[in-house]
């Protein structure tokens, strides 16, 4: 089965490793990500001011174009997923806004697409037992901390992804790969998001707390689903290290990179060069590569 | 902070404006402080989100708009998700930003020209796009 796929801007530049590994893994799992033609930026924030209809247009345009191609739309980036899924729901439920948007864009989109995150495909359509069967190098003995962040989960009523305080989907996925999922209290806390532009020192603090909590609970690697989270908890480790002398760097991987390792992809195709903290010593030490 | 309440302040249109932009009923707030307790960036805020709501309800426009609280909000929706009165507090924080950014003088919160060298190359575009939408008029 093929899934219509919206990559989003960052997956074409600073998170190429996320995009490529997801495409490679999907082929091994028996489905293909079919890239949406002529996609544009999703706007990267769902507008919270109720009168800001202009900011709803980019995700609406993506949705309207995707509807011409199929009935489901998949994303990898948590922020894109959040913006597109919330806009889709708004178009479906708010007749006034739907008319305004459709009249402006000269489209007739009714909000009837199924918007899915890649992890949901793995859970619902592929199924964790099938992933377990596909393991060539199970990640036995790897203590991995699943970092959900905010955008996958909140607002809970609109995202319908998992429990708002105690999600378990990501843990199930890691366990299907043979890894030990580390539970830690900061798994649903914010990484600082766009504050890395507005108040970088605040985002540094958020990153320090999240990583510190993961390490304290025994994690050897933190697993992420979002290029913005990854920037804040991986690339910002340089700033964290500068501020906190006791801080020890910990590798942060995209979940698709781990899946790639476990399904036996050549590690040189997994784009580890784009990860800030080098995960190779850990992965070699564990005998996965 | 010393606060002076006057009849004019309490009866101004500020709270109504914030309610209109955010679409939230601020008067539902009973000041439990759950939003502030769960906020991941509250440590850097001058006053907590629940206090800004209180300022707004009292019509203290100048005081409410002078604090850094809503500029630090990362729209992570933890407060929204936990508010026992169902107020979408992230929307209230966004509305406060909008009250400032939509004024005639268009006072931006961040200035691209002040970014350090190499910053634009380092940070992913997703952070810039969402940041600019929150901080620029």
Contacts between the chains, C-beta under 8 A, distances in Angstrom:
chain1	res1	chain2	res2	distance
A	8	B	126	7.4
A	9	B	125	5.1
A	9	B	126	6.5
A	9	B	129	7.6
A	10	B	124	4.6
A	10	B	125	6.0
A	10	B	126	4.5
A	13	B	124	7.2
A	13	B	125	6.8
A	14	B	124	4.3
A	14	B	125	7.6
A	15	B	124	7.0
A	41	B	129	6.6
A	43	B	129	7.0
A	43	B	133	7.2
A	44	B	126	5.2
A	44	B	129	4.0
A	44	B	130	4.1
A	44	B	133	7.1
A	45	B	75	7.0
A	45	B	129	7.6
A	45	B	130	4.4
A	45	B	133	5.0
A	45	B	134	6.7
A	47	B	133	7.8
A	48	B	22	7.4
A	48	B	75	6.5
A	48	B	88	7.7
A	48	B	90	5.8
A	48	B	91	4.5
A	48	B	93	7.9
A	48	B	94	3.7
A	48	B	95	7.7
A	49	B	21	5.1
A	49	B	22	7.1
A	49	B	91	7.4
A	49	B	94	5.5
A	49	B	95	6.1
A	49	B	98	5.1
A	50	B	21	6.7
A	50	B	22	6.8
A	50	B	23	3.9
A	50	B	91	7.4
A	51	B	20	7.9
A	51	B	21	6.4
A	52	B	98	7.9
A	55	B	133	6.7
A	77	B	126	7.2
A	79	B	126	5.9
A	79	B	130	7.1
A	150	B	76	4.0
A	150	B	77	6.0
A	150	B	78	6.9
A	154	B	76	7.0
A	154	B	77	3.9
A	154	B	78	7.2
A	154	B	80	7.0
A	154	B	81	5.2
A	155	B	77	5.6
A	155	B	80	6.1
A	155	B	81	6.4
A	155	B	88	7.8
A	156	B	81	6.0
A	164	B	81	5.5
A	188	B	78	8.0
A	189	B	40	5.1
A	189	B	76	7.8
A	189	B	78	7.5
A	190	B	40	4.6
A	190	B	41	7.4
A	190	B	74	5.1
A	190	B	76	3.4
A	190	B	78	6.7
A	192	B	40	7.7
A	192	B	41	7.2
A	192	B	74	5.8
A	193	B	74	4.2
A	193	B	75	6.8
A	193	B	76	6.4
A	193	B	127	7.6
A	193	B	130	6.9
A	194	B	74	6.7
A	194	B	75	7.9
A	194	B	127	5.3
A	194	B	130	4.1
A	194	B	131	3.9
A	194	B	134	6.1
A	195	B	41	6.9
A	195	B	72	6.7
A	195	B	74	5.0
A	195	B	131	7.8
A	196	B	123	6.2
A	196	B	127	5.1
A	196	B	131	7.7
A	197	B	110	6.7
A	197	B	123	6.4
A	197	B	127	5.2
A	197	B	128	6.0
A	197	B	131	3.4
A	197	B	132	7.7
A	197	B	135	7.5
A	198	B	71	6.6
A	198	B	72	7.6
A	198	B	109	6.7
A	198	B	110	5.8
A	198	B	131	5.6
A	198	B	134	7.1
A	198	B	135	5.5
A	199	B	44	7.1
A	199	B	71	7.4
A	199	B	72	5.9
A	201	B	44	7.9
A	202	B	41	5.3
A	202	B	44	5.0
A	202	B	72	6.0
A	205	B	41	7.9
A	205	B	43	7.0
A	205	B	44	7.3
A	206	B	40	5.7
A	206	B	41	6.8
A	206	B	74	8.0
A	209	B	40	7.7
A	227	B	124	5.7
A	227	B	126	6.1
A	228	B	124	6.5
A	228	B	126	5.0
A	228	B	127	5.8
A	228	B	130	7.8
A	231	B	123	6.8
A	231	B	124	5.2
A	231	B	127	6.5
A	235	B	122	7.3
